[in-house]
Amino acid sequence: MSDQNVRNAGFTPSGITGGSLASSLMSHEARASGGGVPSGGATSTLQEMGARGTTHSSGYTSSGISSGSRASSTMSQEATAHGGGVPRGGTTSTVQSI
């Protein structure tokens, strides 16, 4: 994943860009969780990366999730919480797709 892809999606150092994929994701995630964006969710994870420009060290790569990385830890926690699989539309799949 590149910093540019994250910024192009609307996750920027100055916040989420209105009308972007990021704002759509934030709205969907907030509705699903009762009005707030959960810490550790896709929106907060991507916004943190966009603000810091740190996608290169996150473990989400074009060839998959890097072993031992933050992405690997997130994927493991999400799979455990969902009975062994990573849910479509969850943090791992959403961040990896961007």
Disulfide bonds with the S-S distance in Angstrom:
none
